[in-house]
């Protein structure tokens, strides 16, 4: 048995949730606790988990509620459409050796899942650490494969409940948390041996989510910029420039999907930036 509490938020995806929980139970070692926060309309029957029903919407709110119910010092987060690898918990625990405050890892396509595209993907095999101001938060990790010491999580106030799916901001709750942790001097390790598999989506579903992702990203960066964080301005310009290059490349190669993805994400960033800077 490990010293890790895993928090999984779910909403009306019982088959995916059962698959995720089954994978967590199959981990070696297994987590000490699995906390499921259900924000859906229909209760789900699951054995061997701490099951919380929650009427309020918002992934950030659900994750914070899950942490309140967690019993362990080491916290881990994954999503109901993810499948942790058997060695995930062990790799997370090993990552904490040497004073590390948090661990992220790879997000790979779910084996056997064909005919779709990756919505969330982190494939680098280079082990590295992140700490201090000036970091690029989307290089650090993602909320589907994230572990933190409770003291670090609580020191920065947990997830911002005004960001993320289920809120007007729609996304970016994970990069916001990682950005705040790095800015406060906490050290996050990217451990490639900590692997979570993510189901593929149709190309249409991926494209359909890009505006929301850009909106959340723009909101998050605008809020930090409004507080005098010059690096947030730099990140916004750099990310937008990269999107523009990718879109232009797609047009040159007669591939409209990258161009459409880039345009939608840029539009989301622009609107999110305009609306988020006032908070």
C-alpha positions as YAML, in Angstrom:
chain: A
units: angstrom
residues:
- id: 1
  name: UNK
  ca: [0.00, 0.00, 0.00]
- id: 2
  name: UNK
  ca: [1.25, 3.47, -0.89]
- id: 3
  name: UNK
  ca: [0.98, 6.81, 0.91]
- id: 4
  name: UNK
  ca: [-1.01, 8.43, -1.91]
- id: 5
  name: UNK
  ca: [-4.63, 9.62, -2.03]
- id: 6
  name: UNK
  ca: [-5.93, 9.86, -5.61]
- id: 7
  name: UNK
  ca: [-8.73, 12.30, -6.46]
- id: 8
  name: UNK
  ca: [-10.88, 11.66, -9.55]
- id: 9
  name: UNK
  ca: [-13.67, 14.02, -10.59]
- id: 10
  name: UNK
  ca: [-16.42, 12.64, -12.79]
- id: 11
  name: UNK
  ca: [-19.68, 13.68, -14.41]
- id: 12
  name: UNK
  ca: [-22.00, 11.18, -16.12]
- id: 13
  name: UNK
  ca: [-19.29, 8.93, -17.56]
- id: 14
  name: UNK
  ca: [-19.78, 5.71, -15.55]
- id: 15
  name: UNK
  ca: [-17.99, 3.37, -17.97]
- id: 16
  name: UNK
  ca: [-14.92, 5.59, -18.22]
- id: 17
  name: UNK
  ca: [-14.89, 6.08, -14.45]
- id: 18
  name: UNK
  ca: [-15.06, 2.33, -13.81]
- id: 19
  name: UNK
  ca: [-12.13, 1.82, -16.19]
- id: 20
  name: UNK
  ca: [-10.08, 4.52, -14.42]
- id: 21
  name: UNK
  ca: [-10.82, 3.17, -10.94]
- id: 22
  name: UNK
  ca: [-10.02, -0.36, -12.08]
- id: 23
  name: UNK
  ca: [-6.64, 0.80, -13.37]
- id: 24
  name: UNK
  ca: [-5.92, 2.58, -10.08]
- id: 25
  name: UNK
  ca: [-6.71, -0.58, -8.11]
- id: 26
  name: UNK
  ca: [-4.35, -2.52, -10.39]
- id: 27
  name: UNK
  ca: [-1.43, -0.19, -9.67]
- id: 28
  name: UNK
  ca: [1.57, -1.69, -7.87]
- id: 29
  name: UNK
  ca: [1.53, -0.44, -5.18]
- id: 30
  name: UNK
  ca: [-2.13, 0.62, -5.15]
- id: 31
  name: UNK
  ca: [-3.11, 4.02, -3.78]
- id: 32
  name: UNK
  ca: [-3.94, 4.21, -0.10]
- id: 33
  name: UNK
  ca: [-7.21, 5.91, -0.99]
- id: 34
  name: UNK
  ca: [-9.30, 6.68, -4.08]
- id: 35
  name: UNK
  ca: [-11.61, 9.68, -3.71]
- id: 36
  name: UNK
  ca: [-14.29, 9.97, -6.41]
- id: 37
  name: UNK
  ca: [-16.10, 13.31, -6.59]
- id: 38
  name: UNK
  ca: [-19.25, 12.86, -8.67]
- id: 39
  name: UNK
  ca: [-20.80, 16.04, -10.09]
- id: 40
  name: UNK
  ca: [-23.13, 14.19, -12.45]
- id: 41
  name: UNK
  ca: [-26.86, 13.71, -12.48]
- id: 42
  name: UNK
  ca: [-26.90, 9.96, -11.80]
- id: 43
  name: UNK
  ca: [-25.20, 8.29, -8.81]
- id: 44
  name: UNK
  ca: [-22.62, 5.61, -9.57]
- id: 45
  name: UNK
  ca: [-22.13, 2.47, -7.49]
- id: 46
  name: UNK
  ca: [-18.43, 1.80, -6.86]
- id: 47
  name: UNK
  ca: [-16.76, -0.36, -4.26]
- id: 48
  name: UNK
  ca: [-13.49, 0.42, -2.54]
- id: 49
  name: UNK
  ca: [-13.60, 4.19, -3.06]
- id: 50
  name: UNK
  ca: [-14.55, 7.19, -0.95]
- id: 51
  name: UNK
  ca: [-17.49, 8.44, -3.00]
- id: 52
  name: UNK
  ca: [-18.67, 12.05, -2.72]
- id: 53
  name: UNK
  ca: [-21.73, 13.47, -4.45]
- id: 54
  name: UNK
  ca: [-21.47, 17.16, -5.27]
- id: 55
  name: UNK
  ca: [-24.23, 19.31, -6.74]
- id: 56
  name: UNK
  ca: [-21.97, 22.28, -7.51]
- id: 57
  name: UNK
  ca: [-20.25, 22.24, -10.89]
- id: 58
  name: UNK
  ca: [-16.58, 22.87, -11.63]
- id: 59
  name: UNK
  ca: [-13.60, 20.54, -11.79]
- id: 60
  name: UNK
  ca: [-11.53, 22.84, -9.58]
- id: 61
  name: UNK
  ca: [-14.21, 22.90, -6.91]
- id: 62
  name: UNK
  ca: [-14.51, 19.12, -7.13]
- id: 63
  name: UNK
  ca: [-10.78, 18.54, -6.81]
- id: 64
  name: UNK
  ca: [-10.54, 20.85, -3.82]
- id: 65
  name: UNK
  ca: [-13.44, 18.97, -2.22]
- id: 66
  name: UNK
  ca: [-11.62, 15.71, -2.92]
- id: 67
  name: UNK
  ca: [-8.49, 16.98, -1.21]
- id: 68
  name: UNK
  ca: [-10.57, 17.88, 1.84]
- id: 69
  name: UNK
  ca: [-11.59, 14.21, 2.02]
- id: 70
  name: UNK
  ca: [-8.10, 12.84, 1.32]
- id: 71
  name: UNK
  ca: [-6.28, 11.17, 4.20]
- id: 72
  name: UNK
  ca: [-2.70, 11.10, 2.88]
- id: 73
  name: UNK
  ca: [0.07, 13.68, 2.67]
- id: 74
  name: UNK
  ca: [0.75, 12.82, -0.98]
- id: 75
  name: UNK
  ca: [-2.09, 13.83, -3.30]
- id: 76
  name: UNK
  ca: [-2.58, 12.70, -6.89]
- id: 77
  name: UNK
  ca: [-5.06, 13.78, -9.55]
- id: 78
  name: UNK
  ca: [-6.24, 12.10, -12.72]
- id: 79
  name: UNK
  ca: [-9.35, 12.34, -14.89]
- id: 80
  name: UNK
  ca: [-12.13, 9.84, -15.47]
- id: 81
  name: UNK
  ca: [-11.16, 9.48, -19.15]
- id: 82
  name: UNK
  ca: [-7.61, 8.54, -18.17]
- id: 83
  name: UNK
  ca: [-6.10, 5.12, -17.41]
- id: 84
  name: UNK
  ca: [-3.07, 5.19, -15.09]
- id: 85
  name: UNK
  ca: [-0.36, 2.68, -15.94]
- id: 86
  name: UNK
  ca: [0.33, -0.10, -13.39]
- id: 87
  name: UNK
  ca: [3.52, 1.63, -12.24]
- id: 88
  name: UNK
  ca: [2.01, 5.11, -11.91]
- id: 89
  name: UNK
  ca: [1.70, 5.28, -8.12]
- id: 90
  name: UNK
  ca: [5.15, 3.80, -7.57]
- id: 91
  name: UNK
  ca: [6.75, 6.26, -10.00]
- id: 92
  name: UNK
  ca: [5.04, 9.18, -8.29]
- id: 93
  name: UNK
  ca: [6.25, 8.09, -4.86]
- id: 94
  name: UNK
  ca: [9.83, 7.58, -6.05]
- id: 95
  name: UNK
  ca: [9.74, 11.05, -7.57]
- id: 96
  name: UNK
  ca: [9.43, 12.62, -4.13]
- id: 97
  name: UNK
  ca: [12.89, 11.55, -3.07]
- id: 98
  name: UNK
  ca: [15.18, 14.53, -2.62]
- id: 99
  name: UNK
  ca: [12.82, 17.23, -1.42]
- id: 100
  name: UNK
  ca: [10.52, 17.39, -4.43]
- id: 101
  name: UNK
  ca: [7.15, 19.11, -3.85]
- id: 102
  name: UNK
  ca: [5.21, 17.69, -6.78]
- id: 103
  name: UNK
  ca: [5.45, 15.18, -9.61]
- id: 104
  name: UNK
  ca: [3.97, 15.15, -13.11]
- id: 105
  name: UNK
  ca: [4.50, 12.67, -15.92]
- id: 106
  name: UNK
  ca: [3.74, 11.44, -19.39]
- id: 107
  name: UNK
  ca: [0.27, 11.40, -20.93]
- id: 108
  name: UNK
  ca: [0.15, 8.89, -23.80]
- id: 109
  name: UNK
  ca: [-2.60, 7.66, -26.14]
- id: 110
  name: UNK
  ca: [-4.64, 4.82, -24.68]
- id: 111
  name: UNK
  ca: [-3.36, 1.53, -26.17]
- id: 112
  name: UNK
  ca: [-5.86, -0.06, -28.52]
- id: 113
  name: UNK
  ca: [-7.80, 3.18, -28.94]
- id: 114
  name: UNK
  ca: [-7.74, 3.86, -32.68]
- id: 115
  name: UNK
  ca: [-9.35, 6.21, -35.12]
- id: 116
  name: UNK
  ca: [-8.94, 9.37, -33.08]
- id: 117
  name: UNK
  ca: [-6.46, 12.06, -32.12]
- id: 118
  name: UNK
  ca: [-4.85, 12.98, -28.82]
- id: 119
  name: UNK
  ca: [-6.54, 15.74, -26.87]
- id: 120
  name: UNK
  ca: [-3.93, 15.77, -24.12]
- id: 121
  name: UNK
  ca: [-0.44, 14.49, -24.79]
- id: 122
  name: UNK
  ca: [2.91, 14.67, -23.03]
- id: 123
  name: UNK
  ca: [5.52, 12.36, -24.51]
- id: 124
  name: UNK
  ca: [8.93, 13.67, -23.45]
- id: 125
  name: UNK
  ca: [11.23, 11.07, -21.88]
- id: 126
  name: UNK
  ca: [13.53, 13.72, -20.38]
- id: 127
  name: UNK
  ca: [13.40, 13.90, -16.58]
- id: 128
  name: UNK
  ca: [13.58, 17.52, -15.39]
- id: 129
  name: UNK
  ca: [12.58, 19.85, -12.56]
- id: 130
  name: UNK
  ca: [10.81, 23.20, -12.56]
- id: 131
  name: UNK
  ca: [10.98, 25.85, -9.85]
- id: 132
  name: UNK
  ca: [10.90, 29.62, -9.50]
- id: 133
  name: UNK
  ca: [9.38, 32.49, -11.49]
- id: 134
  name: UNK
  ca: [9.61, 32.54, -15.27]
- id: 135
  name: UNK
  ca: [8.47, 28.97, -15.90]
- id: 136
  name: UNK
  ca: [6.22, 27.89, -18.75]
- id: 137
  name: UNK
  ca: [3.41, 26.08, -16.91]
- id: 138
  name: UNK
  ca: [2.20, 23.88, -19.77]
- id: 139
  name: UNK
  ca: [5.74, 22.46, -19.94]
- id: 140
  name: UNK
  ca: [5.48, 21.39, -16.29]
- id: 141
  name: UNK
  ca: [2.47, 19.12, -16.53]
- id: 142
  name: UNK
  ca: [-1.27, 18.64, -16.77]
- id: 143
  name: UNK
  ca: [-4.10, 17.99, -14.34]
- id: 144
  name: UNK
  ca: [-4.67, 14.46, -15.64]
- id: 145
  name: UNK
  ca: [-1.29, 13.34, -14.33]
- id: 146
  name: UNK
  ca: [-0.42, 15.44, -11.31]
- id: 147
  name: UNK
  ca: [0.73, 14.75, -7.77]
- id: 148
  name: UNK
  ca: [1.54, 17.23, -4.99]
- id: 149
  name: UNK
  ca: [2.48, 17.27, -1.37]
- id: 150
  name: UNK
  ca: [-0.51, 18.45, 0.62]
- id: 151
  name: UNK
  ca: [1.50, 21.27, 2.22]
- id: 152
  name: UNK
  ca: [2.44, 22.66, -1.21]
- id: 153
  name: UNK
  ca: [-1.14, 22.38, -2.47]
- id: 154
  name: UNK
  ca: [-2.52, 24.15, 0.59]
- id: 155
  name: UNK
  ca: [0.22, 26.81, 0.63]
- id: 156
  name: UNK
  ca: [-0.98, 28.23, -2.71]
- id: 157
  name: UNK
  ca: [-4.68, 27.79, -1.94]
- id: 158
  name: UNK
  ca: [-5.38, 24.75, -4.12]
- id: 159
  name: UNK
  ca: [-7.13, 25.00, -7.47]
- id: 160
  name: UNK
  ca: [-8.64, 28.37, -8.39]
- id: 161
  name: UNK
  ca: [-12.36, 27.56, -8.39]
- id: 162
  name: UNK
  ca: [-13.09, 30.27, -10.95]
- id: 163
  name: UNK
  ca: [-11.00, 28.43, -13.57]
- id: 164
  name: UNK
  ca: [-11.43, 25.12, -15.35]
- id: 165
  name: UNK
  ca: [-14.23, 23.04, -16.88]
- id: 166
  name: UNK
  ca: [-17.61, 23.83, -15.39]
- id: 167
  name: UNK
  ca: [-16.80, 27.54, -14.90]
- id: 168
  name: UNK
  ca: [-17.17, 30.55, -17.21]
- id: 169
  name: UNK
  ca: [-13.39, 30.40, -17.77]
- id: 170
  name: UNK
  ca: [-13.73, 26.83, -19.14]
- id: 171
  name: UNK
  ca: [-10.10, 25.66, -18.75]
- id: 172
  name: UNK
  ca: [-6.55, 26.34, -17.46]
- id: 173
  name: UNK
  ca: [-7.05, 25.41, -13.80]
- id: 174
  name: UNK
  ca: [-4.09, 23.01, -13.92]
- id: 175
  name: UNK
  ca: [-1.58, 25.35, -15.57]
- id: 176
  name: UNK
  ca: [-2.64, 28.12, -13.19]
- id: 177
  name: UNK
  ca: [-1.93, 25.90, -10.18]
- id: 178
  name: UNK
  ca: [1.44, 24.79, -11.55]
- id: 179
  name: UNK
  ca: [2.37, 28.39, -12.38]
- id: 180
  name: UNK
  ca: [1.57, 29.56, -8.85]
- id: 181
  name: UNK
  ca: [3.49, 26.66, -7.31]
- id: 182
  name: UNK
  ca: [6.60, 27.43, -9.37]
- id: 183
  name: UNK
  ca: [6.33, 31.15, -8.64]
- id: 184
  name: UNK
  ca: [6.24, 30.38, -4.90]
- id: 185
  name: UNK
  ca: [9.47, 28.40, -5.15]
- id: 186
  name: UNK
  ca: [8.05, 24.88, -4.97]
- id: 187
  name: UNK
  ca: [9.91, 22.29, -7.05]
- id: 188
  name: UNK
  ca: [7.96, 20.13, -9.48]
- id: 189
  name: UNK
  ca: [9.54, 17.06, -11.09]
- id: 190
  name: UNK
  ca: [8.51, 15.84, -14.52]
- id: 191
  name: UNK
  ca: [8.99, 12.08, -14.18]
- id: 192
  name: UNK
  ca: [8.55, 10.23, -17.50]
- id: 193
  name: UNK
  ca: [8.09, 6.90, -15.71]
- id: 194
  name: UNK
  ca: [4.83, 8.22, -14.21]
- id: 195
  name: UNK
  ca: [2.52, 7.35, -17.11]
- id: 196
  name: UNK
  ca: [-1.19, 7.95, -17.60]
- id: 197
  name: UNK
  ca: [-3.01, 6.92, -20.77]
- id: 198
  name: UNK
  ca: [-5.70, 9.20, -22.21]
- id: 199
  name: UNK
  ca: [-8.49, 8.10, -24.52]
- id: 200
  name: UNK
  ca: [-8.49, 9.55, -28.01]
- id: 201
  name: UNK
  ca: [-11.15, 11.90, -29.33]
- id: 202
  name: UNK
  ca: [-12.46, 12.53, -32.81]
- id: 203
  name: UNK
  ca: [-10.78, 15.32, -34.72]
- id: 204
  name: UNK
  ca: [-14.05, 17.25, -34.57]
- id: 205
  name: UNK
  ca: [-14.17, 16.90, -30.77]
- id: 206
  name: UNK
  ca: [-10.58, 18.08, -30.44]
- id: 207
  name: UNK
  ca: [-11.19, 21.10, -32.65]
- id: 208
  name: UNK
  ca: [-14.43, 21.81, -30.82]
- id: 209
  name: UNK
  ca: [-12.55, 22.17, -27.54]
- id: 210
  name: UNK
  ca: [-9.86, 24.56, -28.73]
- id: 211
  name: UNK
  ca: [-11.82, 27.79, -28.24]
- id: 212
  name: UNK
  ca: [-12.60, 26.83, -24.64]
- id: 213
  name: UNK
  ca: [-8.98, 25.93, -23.99]
- id: 214
  name: UNK
  ca: [-7.78, 29.23, -25.44]
- id: 215
  name: UNK
  ca: [-10.41, 31.14, -23.47]
- id: 216
  name: UNK
  ca: [-9.24, 29.59, -20.20]
- id: 217
  name: UNK
  ca: [-5.60, 30.18, -21.06]
- id: 218
  name: UNK
  ca: [-6.26, 33.81, -21.95]
- id: 219
  name: UNK
  ca: [-8.21, 34.33, -18.73]
- id: 220
  name: UNK
  ca: [-5.48, 32.78, -16.59]
- id: 221
  name: UNK
  ca: [-2.67, 34.77, -18.20]
- id: 222
  name: UNK
  ca: [-4.63, 38.04, -18.17]
- id: 223
  name: UNK
  ca: [-5.28, 37.73, -14.45]
- id: 224
  name: UNK
  ca: [-1.61, 37.22, -13.66]
- id: 225
  name: UNK
  ca: [-0.63, 40.04, -16.02]
- id: 226
  name: UNK
  ca: [-3.12, 42.37, -14.31]
- id: 227
  name: UNK
  ca: [-1.31, 41.70, -11.03]
- id: 228
  name: UNK
  ca: [1.95, 42.97, -12.51]
- id: 229
  name: UNK
  ca: [3.36, 39.65, -13.73]
- id: 230
  name: UNK
  ca: [5.32, 40.62, -16.83]
- id: 231
  name: UNK
  ca: [6.14, 36.99, -17.62]
- id: 232
  name: UNK
  ca: [2.43, 36.33, -18.14]
- id: 233
  name: UNK
  ca: [2.50, 38.87, -20.99]
- id: 234
  name: UNK
  ca: [5.53, 37.08, -22.46]
- id: 235
  name: UNK
  ca: [3.82, 33.69, -22.24]
- id: 236
  name: UNK
  ca: [0.70, 34.97, -23.96]
- id: 237
  name: UNK
  ca: [2.67, 36.50, -26.84]
- id: 238
  name: UNK
  ca: [4.86, 33.40, -27.21]
- id: 239
  name: UNK
  ca: [1.93, 30.98, -27.19]
- id: 240
  name: UNK
  ca: [-0.07, 33.06, -29.67]
- id: 241
  name: UNK
  ca: [2.93, 33.31, -32.01]
- id: 242
  name: UNK
  ca: [3.39, 29.53, -31.92]
- id: 243
  name: UNK
  ca: [-0.27, 28.99, -32.77]
- id: 244
  name: UNK
  ca: [-0.05, 31.42, -35.67]
- id: 245
  name: UNK
  ca: [2.99, 29.58, -37.07]
- id: 246
  name: UNK
  ca: [1.23, 26.21, -36.75]
- id: 247
  name: UNK
  ca: [-1.88, 27.53, -38.47]
- id: 248
  name: UNK
  ca: [0.18, 29.00, -41.31]
- id: 249
  name: UNK
  ca: [2.02, 25.70, -41.73]
- id: 250
  name: UNK
  ca: [-1.29, 23.87, -42.00]
- id: 251
  name: UNK
  ca: [-2.47, 26.22, -44.71]
- id: 252
  name: UNK
  ca: [0.79, 25.83, -46.65]
- id: 253
  name: UNK
  ca: [0.38, 22.05, -46.58]
- id: 254
  name: UNK
  ca: [-3.32, 22.20, -47.50]
- id: 255
  name: UNK
  ca: [-4.29, 20.81, -44.10]
- id: 256
  name: UNK
  ca: [-7.18, 22.86, -42.75]
- id: 257
  name: UNK
  ca: [-7.40, 21.20, -39.33]
- id: 258
  name: UNK
  ca: [-4.28, 22.82, -37.78]
- id: 259
  name: UNK
  ca: [-5.34, 26.17, -39.21]
- id: 260
  name: UNK
  ca: [-8.82, 25.83, -37.73]
- id: 261
  name: UNK
  ca: [-7.46, 24.68, -34.36]
- id: 262
  name: UNK
  ca: [-5.03, 27.59, -34.28]
- id: 263
  name: UNK
  ca: [-7.66, 30.14, -35.25]
- id: 264
  name: UNK
  ca: [-10.14, 28.92, -32.63]
- id: 265
  name: UNK
  ca: [-7.51, 28.83, -29.90]
- id: 266
  name: UNK
  ca: [-6.28, 32.31, -30.79]
- id: 267
  name: UNK
  ca: [-9.84, 33.63, -30.73]
- id: 268
  name: UNK
  ca: [-10.35, 32.06, -27.31]
- id: 269
  name: UNK
  ca: [-7.15, 33.59, -25.98]
- id: 270
  name: UNK
  ca: [-8.15, 37.03, -27.26]
- id: 271
  name: UNK
  ca: [-11.62, 36.94, -25.71]
- id: 272
  name: UNK
  ca: [-10.43, 35.30, -22.49]
- id: 273
  name: UNK
  ca: [-7.68, 37.89, -22.14]
- id: 274
  name: UNK
  ca: [-10.14, 40.74, -22.61]
- id: 275
  name: UNK
  ca: [-12.57, 39.38, -20.03]
- id: 276
  name: UNK
  ca: [-10.09, 37.98, -17.54]
- id: 277
  name: UNK
  ca: [-7.85, 40.96, -16.99]
- id: 278
  name: UNK
  ca: [-10.30, 42.77, -14.78]
- id: 279
  name: UNK
  ca: [-10.25, 40.28, -11.95]
...
